[in-house]
């Protein structure tokens, strides 16, 4: 088989555009570089806002906001190719399933767990 007949590079996120495997250590170093990683700051801000909302308006309100944010994260991870570094953990299907499951569970629990008087 000639070079022109070679298979196209894999579309898996673990490979670069030429089909070479990416170095996991380089990926980890890049994801930990918070100064250039806006997605980490957005997630931190959302969690802090959820905590502040829980203190100010009640635990169920804060948990409901967190559930809505997790649902948004699931949509972003499912739609955006590659996705923000803070949301890319495993395969796309696994990430979306976990984020959506957490959103649904926290959302339901925020509404059915009684608030102490």
N, CA, C and O atoms as a GROMACS GRO file, in nm:
protein
  468
    1UNK      N    1   0.086  -0.117   0.000
    1UNK     CA    2   0.000   0.000   0.000
    1UNK      C    3   0.090   0.123   0.000
    1UNK      O    4   0.181   0.134   0.082
    2UNK      N    5   0.066   0.215  -0.092
    2UNK     CA    6   0.147   0.335  -0.101
    2UNK      C    7   0.106   0.434   0.007
    2UNK      O    8   0.005   0.418   0.074
    3UNK      N    9   0.189   0.537   0.021
    3UNK     CA   10   0.161   0.640   0.122
    3UNK      C   11   0.029   0.712   0.093
    3UNK      O   12  -0.040   0.753   0.186
    4UNK      N   13  -0.005   0.727  -0.035
    4UNK     CA   14  -0.130   0.795  -0.072
    4UNK      C   15  -0.252   0.713  -0.035
    4UNK      O   16  -0.360   0.768  -0.013
    5UNK      N   17  -0.236   0.579  -0.028
    5UNK     CA   18  -0.348   0.492   0.005
    5UNK      C   19  -0.363   0.470   0.155
    5UNK      O   20  -0.448   0.392   0.198
    6UNK      N   21  -0.282   0.538   0.234
    6UNK     CA   22  -0.287   0.518   0.380
    6UNK      C   23  -0.422   0.561   0.433
    6UNK      O   24  -0.490   0.648   0.377
    7UNK      N   25  -0.460   0.499   0.542
    7UNK     CA   26  -0.586   0.532   0.606
    7UNK      C   27  -0.582   0.674   0.661
    7UNK      O   28  -0.475   0.721   0.701
    8UNK      N   29  -0.696   0.742   0.664
    8UNK     CA   30  -0.697   0.877   0.722
    8UNK      C   31  -0.665   0.870   0.871
    8UNK      O   32  -0.687   0.767   0.935
    9UNK      N   33  -0.613   0.980   0.926
    9UNK     CA   34  -0.579   0.978   1.069
    9UNK      C   35  -0.704   0.955   1.152
    9UNK      O   36  -0.814   0.995   1.114
   10UNK      N   37  -0.688   0.890   1.266
   10UNK     CA   38  -0.804   0.863   1.350
   10UNK      C   39  -0.864   0.993   1.402
   10UNK      O   40  -0.794   1.093   1.420
   11UNK      N   41  -0.994   0.990   1.427
   11UNK     CA   42  -1.062   1.110   1.478
   11UNK      C   43  -1.067   1.109   1.630
   11UNK      O   44  -1.128   1.196   1.691
   12UNK      N   45  -1.002   1.011   1.690
   12UNK     CA   46  -0.999   1.001   1.836
   12UNK      C   47  -0.921   1.118   1.893
   12UNK      O   48  -0.821   1.160   1.836
   13UNK      N   49  -0.968   1.171   2.006
   13UNK     CA   50  -0.904   1.288   2.067
   13UNK      C   51  -0.767   1.255   2.125
   13UNK      O   52  -0.692   1.346   2.162
   14UNK      N   53  -0.732   1.126   2.133
   14UNK     CA   54  -0.602   1.089   2.187
   14UNK      C   55  -0.492   1.096   2.082
   14UNK      O   56  -0.376   1.067   2.112
   15UNK      N   57  -0.527   1.135   1.957
   15UNK     CA   58  -0.431   1.143   1.849
   15UNK      C   59  -0.432   1.283   1.790
   15UNK      O   60  -0.535   1.351   1.789
   16UNK      N   61  -0.315   1.326   1.740
   16UNK     CA   62  -0.310   1.457   1.675
   16UNK      C   63  -0.362   1.444   1.532
   16UNK      O   64  -0.409   1.338   1.492
   17UNK      N   65  -0.353   1.552   1.455
   17UNK     CA   66  -0.410   1.553   1.320
   17UNK      C   67  -0.338   1.459   1.225
   17UNK      O   68  -0.393   1.421   1.121
   18UNK      N   69  -0.215   1.419   1.258
   18UNK     CA   70  -0.140   1.327   1.174
   18UNK      C   71  -0.149   1.183   1.222
   18UNK      O   72  -0.081   1.095   1.168
   19UNK      N   73  -0.230   1.157   1.323
   19UNK     CA   74  -0.249   1.021   1.370
   19UNK      C   75  -0.150   0.974   1.475
   19UNK      O   76  -0.154   0.859   1.518
   20UNK      N   77  -0.059   1.063   1.516
   20UNK     CA   78   0.037   1.026   1.621
   20UNK      C   79  -0.029   1.037   1.757
   20UNK      O   80  -0.106   1.130   1.781
   21UNK      N   81   0.000   0.942   1.846
   21UNK     CA   82  -0.059   0.951   1.981
   21UNK      C   83  -0.006   1.073   2.055
   21UNK      O   84   0.113   1.106   2.047
   22UNK      N   85  -0.094   1.139   2.127
   22UNK     CA   86  -0.055   1.255   2.208
   22UNK      C   87   0.009   1.208   2.338
   22UNK      O   88  -0.026   1.103   2.391
   23UNK      N   89   0.102   1.286   2.387
   23UNK     CA   90   0.170   1.254   2.512
   23UNK      C   91   0.079   1.290   2.630
   23UNK      O   92   0.048   1.407   2.648
   24UNK      N   93   0.036   1.192   2.710
   24UNK     CA   94  -0.054   1.222   2.822
   24UNK      C   95   0.007   1.318   2.923
   24UNK      O   96  -0.066   1.395   2.986
   25UNK      N   97   0.139   1.314   2.939
   25UNK     CA   98   0.202   1.407   3.034
   25UNK      C   99   0.191   1.550   2.986
   25UNK      O  100   0.170   1.641   3.067
   26UNK      N  101   0.206   1.571   2.856
   26UNK     CA  102   0.193   1.706   2.802
   26UNK      C  103   0.049   1.756   2.815
   26UNK      O  104   0.026   1.873   2.844
   27UNK      N  105  -0.046   1.666   2.795
   27UNK     CA  106  -0.187   1.703   2.810
   27UNK      C  107  -0.215   1.741   2.955
   27UNK      O  108  -0.284   1.840   2.982
   28UNK      N  109  -0.163   1.662   3.049
   28UNK     CA  110  -0.185   1.690   3.192
   28UNK      C  111  -0.123   1.824   3.231
   28UNK      O  112  -0.184   1.901   3.304
   29UNK      N  113  -0.001   1.850   3.182
   29UNK     CA  114   0.064   1.978   3.215
   29UNK      C  115  -0.017   2.095   3.159
   29UNK      O  116  -0.032   2.197   3.226
   30UNK      N  117  -0.068   2.080   3.039
   30UNK     CA  118  -0.146   2.188   2.978
   30UNK      C  119  -0.277   2.210   3.052
   30UNK      O  120  -0.322   2.324   3.068
   31UNK      N  121  -0.339   2.101   3.098
   31UNK     CA  122  -0.467   2.118   3.168
   31UNK      C  123  -0.449   2.178   3.306
   31UNK      O  124  -0.543   2.237   3.360
   32UNK      N  125  -0.331   2.164   3.364
   32UNK     CA  126  -0.306   2.220   3.496
   32UNK      C  127  -0.260   2.365   3.490
   32UNK      O  128  -0.247   2.430   3.594
   33UNK      N  129  -0.236   2.416   3.372
   33UNK     CA  130  -0.194   2.555   3.356
   33UNK      C  131  -0.317   2.645   3.364
   33UNK      O  132  -0.374   2.683   3.262
   34UNK      N  133  -0.356   2.679   3.485
   34UNK     CA  134  -0.483   2.749   3.509
   34UNK      C  135  -0.484   2.891   3.454
   34UNK      O  136  -0.591   2.945   3.424
   35UNK      N  137  -0.369   2.954   3.440
   35UNK     CA  138  -0.366   3.090   3.389
   35UNK      C  139  -0.418   3.099   3.246
   35UNK      O  140  -0.480   3.198   3.208
   36UNK      N  141  -0.393   2.995   3.168
   36UNK     CA  142  -0.439   2.996   3.029
   36UNK      C  143  -0.565   2.913   3.011
   36UNK      O  144  -0.615   2.901   2.899
   37UNK      N  145  -0.616   2.857   3.117
   37UNK     CA  146  -0.728   2.765   3.106
   37UNK      C  147  -0.854   2.828   3.164
   37UNK      O  148  -0.886   2.810   3.281
   38UNK      N  149  -0.926   2.901   3.082
   38UNK     CA  150  -1.045   2.974   3.125
   38UNK      C  151  -1.154   2.882   3.178
   38UNK      O  152  -1.232   2.923   3.264
   39UNK      N  153  -1.161   2.760   3.129
   39UNK     CA  154  -1.269   2.670   3.171
   39UNK      C  155  -1.258   2.634   3.320
   39UNK      O  156  -1.360   2.616   3.386
   40UNK      N  157  -1.137   2.624   3.371
   40UNK     CA  158  -1.121   2.596   3.514
   40UNK      C  159  -1.174   2.711   3.598
   40UNK      O  160  -1.236   2.689   3.702
   41UNK      N  161  -1.151   2.834   3.553
   41UNK     CA  162  -1.198   2.951   3.627
   41UNK      C  163  -1.350   2.962   3.624
   41UNK      O  164  -1.412   3.001   3.723
   42UNK      N  165  -1.411   2.927   3.512
   42UNK     CA  166  -1.558   2.931   3.502
   42UNK      C  167  -1.620   2.828   3.596
   42UNK      O  168  -1.718   2.858   3.664
   43UNK      N  169  -1.563   2.709   3.601
   43UNK     CA  170  -1.617   2.606   3.690
   43UNK      C  171  -1.598   2.645   3.836
   43UNK      O  172  -1.689   2.626   3.917
   44UNK      N  173  -1.483   2.701   3.870
   44UNK     CA  174  -1.461   2.748   4.007
   44UNK      C  175  -1.563   2.856   4.043
   44UNK      O  176  -1.621   2.853   4.151
   45UNK      N  177  -1.584   2.951   3.953
   45UNK     CA  178  -1.681   3.059   3.979
   45UNK      C  179  -1.822   3.003   3.997
   45UNK      O  180  -1.896   3.049   4.084
   46UNK      N  181  -1.860   2.905   3.916
   46UNK     CA  182  -1.995   2.847   3.928
   46UNK      C  183  -2.012   2.773   4.060
   46UNK      O  184  -2.118   2.781   4.122
   47UNK      N  185  -1.910   2.701   4.103
   47UNK     CA  186  -1.919   2.629   4.231
   47UNK      C  187  -1.926   2.728   4.346
   47UNK      O  188  -2.006   2.710   4.438
   48UNK      N  189  -1.843   2.832   4.343
   48UNK     CA  190  -1.847   2.934   4.448
   48UNK      C  191  -1.982   3.006   4.450
   48UNK      O  192  -2.036   3.036   4.557
   49UNK      N  193  -2.037   3.035   4.332
   49UNK     CA  194  -2.168   3.099   4.325
   49UNK      C  195  -2.276   3.006   4.381
   49UNK      O  196  -2.368   3.051   4.450
   50UNK      N  197  -2.264   2.878   4.352
   50UNK     CA  198  -2.360   2.780   4.405
   50UNK      C  199  -2.356   2.775   4.557
   50UNK      O  200  -2.460   2.768   4.622
   51UNK      N  201  -2.236   2.780   4.614
   51UNK     CA  202  -2.222   2.780   4.760
   51UNK      C  203  -2.281   2.909   4.818
   51UNK      O  204  -2.354   2.905   4.917
   52UNK      N  205  -2.249   3.023   4.756
   52UNK     CA  206  -2.303   3.151   4.805
   52UNK      C  207  -2.456   3.154   4.794
   52UNK      O  208  -2.523   3.205   4.883
   53UNK      N  209  -2.508   3.099   4.686
   53UNK     CA  210  -2.653   3.093   4.669
   53UNK      C  211  -2.717   3.002   4.773
   53UNK      O  212  -2.827   3.029   4.822
   54UNK      N  213  -2.648   2.894   4.807
   54UNK     CA  214  -2.699   2.804   4.912
   54UNK      C  215  -2.707   2.874   5.046
   54UNK      O  216  -2.803   2.856   5.121
   55UNK      N  217  -2.607   2.955   5.077
   55UNK     CA  218  -2.605   3.028   5.203
   55UNK      C  219  -2.713   3.137   5.203
   55UNK      O  220  -2.783   3.156   5.303
   56UNK      N  221  -2.726   3.208   5.092
   56UNK     CA  222  -2.818   3.322   5.086
   56UNK      C  223  -2.964   3.281   5.066
   56UNK      O  224  -3.053   3.338   5.129
   57UNK      N  225  -2.989   3.183   4.980
   57UNK     CA  226  -3.128   3.152   4.943
   57UNK      C  227  -3.172   3.012   4.984
   57UNK      O  228  -3.288   2.976   4.963
   58UNK      N  229  -3.083   2.934   5.040
   58UNK     CA  230  -3.120   2.799   5.081
   58UNK      C  231  -3.048   2.692   5.002
   58UNK      O  232  -3.008   2.713   4.887
   59UNK      N  233  -3.031   2.579   5.066
   59UNK     CA  234  -2.956   2.469   5.005
   59UNK      C  235  -3.020   2.418   4.877
   59UNK      O  236  -2.950   2.383   4.782
   60UNK      N  237  -3.152   2.413   4.874
   60UNK     CA  238  -3.218   2.359   4.754
   60UNK      C  239  -3.196   2.450   4.633
   60UNK      O  240  -3.182   2.402   4.521
   61UNK      N  241  -3.194   2.580   4.655
   61UNK     CA  242  -3.170   2.674   4.546
   61UNK      C  243  -3.028   2.662   4.493
   61UNK      O  244  -3.006   2.658   4.372
   62UNK      N  245  -2.931   2.654   4.584
   62UNK     CA  246  -2.792   2.638   4.543
   62UNK      C  247  -2.769   2.507   4.470
   62UNK      O  248  -2.697   2.502   4.371
   63UNK      N  249  -2.831   2.399   4.520
   63UNK     CA  250  -2.817   2.269   4.454
   63UNK      C  251  -2.883   2.269   4.317
   63UNK      O  252  -2.832   2.207   4.224
   64UNK      N  253  -2.996   2.336   4.305
   64UNK     CA  254  -3.064   2.344   4.176
   64UNK      C  255  -2.980   2.422   4.075
   64UNK      O  256  -2.974   2.385   3.958
   65UNK      N  257  -2.915   2.529   4.120
   65UNK     CA  258  -2.824   2.602   4.031
   65UNK      C  259  -2.709   2.512   3.987
   65UNK      O  260  -2.672   2.511   3.870
   66UNK      N  261  -2.652   2.437   4.082
   66UNK     CA  262  -2.542   2.347   4.048
   66UNK      C  263  -2.587   2.241   3.948
   66UNK      O  264  -2.513   2.208   3.856
   67UNK      N  265  -2.708   2.189   3.965
   67UNK     CA  266  -2.761   2.090   3.871
   67UNK      C  267  -2.777   2.150   3.731
   67UNK      O  268  -2.745   2.086   3.631
   68UNK      N  269  -2.827   2.273   3.725
   68UNK     CA  270  -2.843   2.340   3.595
   68UNK      C  271  -2.707   2.363   3.530
   68UNK      O  272  -2.692   2.347   3.408
   69UNK      N  273  -2.608   2.401   3.609
   69UNK     CA  274  -2.474   2.423   3.556
   69UNK      C  275  -2.414   2.292   3.504
   69UNK      O  276  -2.352   2.290   3.398
   70UNK      N  277  -2.432   2.183   3.579
   70UNK     CA  278  -2.384   2.052   3.533
   70UNK      C  279  -2.452   2.010   3.403
   70UNK      O  280  -2.388   1.951   3.316
   71UNK      N  281  -2.580   2.039   3.390
   71UNK     CA  282  -2.651   2.007   3.266
   71UNK      C  283  -2.593   2.087   3.149
   71UNK      O  284  -2.577   2.034   3.039
   72UNK      N  285  -2.562   2.214   3.173
   72UNK     CA  286  -2.498   2.296   3.069
   72UNK      C  287  -2.361   2.240   3.033
   72UNK      O  288  -2.324   2.237   2.915
   73UNK      N  289  -2.286   2.196   3.132
   73UNK     CA  290  -2.155   2.135   3.107
   73UNK      C  291  -2.169   2.008   3.023
   73UNK      O  292  -2.086   1.983   2.935
   74UNK      N  293  -2.272   1.928   3.050
   74UNK     CA  294  -2.295   1.807   2.971
   74UNK      C  295  -2.323   1.842   2.825
   74UNK      O  296  -2.273   1.775   2.734
   75UNK      N  297  -2.402   1.946   2.802
   75UNK     CA  298  -2.431   1.988   2.665
   75UNK      C  299  -2.305   2.038   2.596
   75UNK      O  300  -2.279   2.002   2.481
   76UNK      N  301  -2.227   2.120   2.665
   76UNK     CA  302  -2.102   2.172   2.607
   76UNK      C  303  -2.008   2.058   2.574
   76UNK      O  304  -1.949   2.056   2.466
   77UNK      N  305  -1.992   1.964   2.665
   77UNK     CA  306  -1.902   1.850   2.641
   77UNK      C  307  -1.952   1.764   2.526
   77UNK      O  308  -1.871   1.709   2.451
   78UNK      N  309  -2.082   1.753   2.511
   78UNK     CA  310  -2.137   1.672   2.403
   78UNK      C  311  -2.130   1.739   2.267
   78UNK      O  312  -2.122   1.670   2.165
   79UNK      N  313  -2.132   1.872   2.264
   79UNK     CA  314  -2.140   1.943   2.136
   79UNK      C  315  -2.005   1.994   2.088
   79UNK      O  316  -1.973   1.981   1.970
   80UNK      N  317  -1.925   2.050   2.176
   80UNK     CA  318  -1.799   2.114   2.137
   80UNK      C  319  -1.693   2.007   2.113
   80UNK      O  320  -1.665   1.926   2.201
   81UNK      N  321  -1.634   2.009   1.996
   81UNK     CA  322  -1.529   1.913   1.961
   81UNK      C  323  -1.407   1.937   2.049
   81UNK      O  324  -1.357   2.049   2.055
   82UNK      N  325  -1.360   1.835   2.117
   82UNK     CA  326  -1.248   1.850   2.209
   82UNK      C  327  -1.294   1.897   2.344
   82UNK      O  328  -1.254   1.842   2.446
   83UNK      N  329  -1.378   1.997   2.347
   83UNK     CA  330  -1.434   2.046   2.472
   83UNK      C  331  -1.335   2.123   2.556
   83UNK      O  332  -1.214   2.110   2.537
   84UNK      N  333  -1.384   2.204   2.648
   84UNK     CA  334  -1.296   2.274   2.741
   84UNK      C  335  -1.218   2.174   2.826
   84UNK      O  336  -1.268   2.067   2.860
   85UNK      N  337  -1.095   2.209   2.858
   85UNK     CA  338  -1.006   2.116   2.929
   85UNK      C  339  -1.063   2.070   3.062
   85UNK      O  340  -1.039   1.956   3.104
   86UNK      N  341  -1.137   2.154   3.130
   86UNK     CA  342  -1.192   2.116   3.260
   86UNK      C  343  -1.303   2.012   3.248
   86UNK      O  344  -1.336   1.948   3.347
   87UNK      N  345  -1.360   1.995   3.130
   87UNK     CA  346  -1.469   1.900   3.111
   87UNK      C  347  -1.423   1.770   3.045
   87UNK      O  348  -1.496   1.671   3.048
   88UNK      N  349  -1.305   1.769   2.986
   88UNK     CA  350  -1.257   1.650   2.916
   88UNK      C  351  -1.182   1.562   3.014
   88UNK      O  352  -1.070   1.593   3.053
   89UNK      N  353  -1.245   1.452   3.054
   89UNK     CA  354  -1.183   1.360   3.149
   89UNK      C  355  -1.164   1.224   3.085
   89UNK      O  356  -1.053   1.172   3.082
   90UNK      N  357  -1.271   1.168   3.034
   90UNK     CA  358  -1.269   1.037   2.969
   90UNK      C  359  -1.324   1.053   2.828
   90UNK      O  360  -1.311   1.161   2.769
   91UNK      N  361  -1.384   0.951   2.774
   91UNK     CA  362  -1.444   0.962   2.641
   91UNK      C  363  -1.563   1.058   2.648
   91UNK      O  364  -1.618   1.084   2.755
   92UNK      N  365  -1.602   1.108   2.532
   92UNK     CA  366  -1.712   1.203   2.526
   92UNK      C  367  -1.840   1.142   2.585
   92UNK      O  368  -1.910   1.208   2.661
   93UNK      N  369  -1.869   1.018   2.549
   93UNK     CA  370  -1.991   0.952   2.598
   93UNK      C  371  -1.988   0.939   2.749
   93UNK      O  372  -2.089   0.964   2.816
   94UNK      N  373  -1.875   0.899   2.804
   94UNK     CA  374  -1.863   0.883   2.949
   94UNK      C  375  -1.879   1.017   3.020
   94UNK      O  376  -1.952   1.027   3.118
   95UNK      N  377  -1.812   1.120   2.970
   95UNK     CA  378  -1.821   1.253   3.032
   95UNK      C  379  -1.964   1.306   3.030
   95UNK      O  380  -2.013   1.356   3.131
   96UNK      N  381  -2.031   1.295   2.916
   96UNK     CA  382  -2.168   1.345   2.905
   96UNK      C  383  -2.261   1.266   2.996
   96UNK      O  384  -2.348   1.323   3.061
   97UNK      N  385  -2.243   1.134   3.000
   97UNK     CA  386  -2.328   1.050   3.085
   97UNK      C  387  -2.311   1.086   3.232
   97UNK      O  388  -2.409   1.098   3.305
   98UNK      N  389  -2.187   1.102   3.276
   98UNK     CA  390  -2.161   1.135   3.417
   98UNK      C  391  -2.215   1.274   3.450
   98UNK      O  392  -2.282   1.291   3.552
   99UNK      N  393  -2.188   1.372   3.366
   99UNK     CA  394  -2.236   1.509   3.393
   99UNK      C  395  -2.389   1.516   3.393
   99UNK      O  396  -2.448   1.579   3.480
  100UNK      N  397  -2.451   1.452   3.295
  100UNK     CA  398  -2.598   1.454   3.290
  100UNK      C  399  -2.658   1.376   3.407
  100UNK      O  400  -2.760   1.418   3.463
  101UNK      N  401  -2.597   1.265   3.443
  101UNK     CA  402  -2.646   1.188   3.558
  101UNK      C  403  -2.636   1.265   3.687
  101UNK      O  404  -2.728   1.264   3.769
  102UNK      N  405  -2.523   1.334   3.707
  102UNK     CA  406  -2.507   1.417   3.826
  102UNK      C  407  -2.609   1.531   3.827
  102UNK      O  408  -2.668   1.561   3.931
  103UNK      N  409  -2.628   1.594   3.712
  103UNK     CA  410  -2.725   1.704   3.704
  103UNK      C  411  -2.865   1.655   3.739
  103UNK      O  412  -2.936   1.720   3.817
  104UNK      N  413  -2.904   1.543   3.684
  104UNK     CA  414  -3.037   1.489   3.711
  104UNK      C  415  -3.052   1.450   3.857
  104UNK      O  416  -3.153   1.481   3.920
  105UNK      N  417  -2.952   1.381   3.911
  105UNK     CA  418  -2.959   1.335   4.050
  105UNK      C  419  -2.962   1.453   4.147
  105UNK      O  420  -3.046   1.456   4.238
  106UNK      N  421  -2.872   1.549   4.130
  106UNK     CA  422  -2.869   1.665   4.220
  106UNK      C  423  -2.997   1.747   4.205
  106UNK      O  424  -3.050   1.797   4.304
  107UNK      N  425  -3.045   1.762   4.082
  107UNK     CA  426  -3.169   1.837   4.060
  107UNK      C  427  -3.288   1.773   4.128
  107UNK      O  428  -3.369   1.842   4.190
  108UNK      N  429  -3.300   1.640   4.118
  108UNK     CA  430  -3.411   1.570   4.184
  108UNK      C  431  -3.397   1.578   4.335
  108UNK      O  432  -3.493   1.608   4.406
  109UNK      N  433  -3.277   1.550   4.385
  109UNK     CA  434  -3.256   1.553   4.530
  109UNK      C  435  -3.279   1.693   4.588
  109UNK      O  436  -3.327   1.707   4.700
  110UNK      N  437  -3.245   1.795   4.511
  110UNK     CA  438  -3.265   1.932   4.562
  110UNK      C  439  -3.413   1.963   4.583
  110UNK      O  440  -3.448   2.053   4.660
  111UNK      N  441  -3.499   1.890   4.515
  111UNK     CA  442  -3.642   1.917   4.526
  111UNK      C  443  -3.715   1.824   4.623
  111UNK      O  444  -3.820   1.859   4.675
  112UNK      N  445  -3.658   1.704   4.647
  112UNK     CA  446  -3.732   1.609   4.732
  112UNK      C  447  -3.678   1.596   4.874
  112UNK      O  448  -3.748   1.548   4.963
  113UNK      N  449  -3.553   1.636   4.896
  113UNK     CA  450  -3.497   1.627   5.031
  113UNK      C  451  -3.556   1.741   5.114
  113UNK      O  452  -3.548   1.857   5.075
  114UNK      N  453  -3.615   1.708   5.228
  114UNK     CA  454  -3.676   1.814   5.310
  114UNK      C  455  -3.570   1.908   5.370
  114UNK      O  456  -3.462   1.865   5.408
  115UNK      N  457  -3.606   2.034   5.376
  115UNK     CA  458  -3.518   2.134   5.434
  115UNK      C  459  -3.543   2.138   5.584
  115UNK      O  460  -3.658   2.148   5.627
  116UNK      N  461  -3.437   2.129   5.666
  116UNK     CA  462  -3.459   2.133   5.811
  116UNK      C  463  -3.517   2.268   5.853
  116UNK      O  464  -3.479   2.373   5.801
  117UNK      N  465  -3.608   2.262   5.947
  117UNK     CA  466  -3.675   2.385   5.992
  117UNK      C  467  -3.594   2.462   6.094
  117UNK      O  468  -3.638   2.567   6.141
   0.00000   0.00000   0.00000
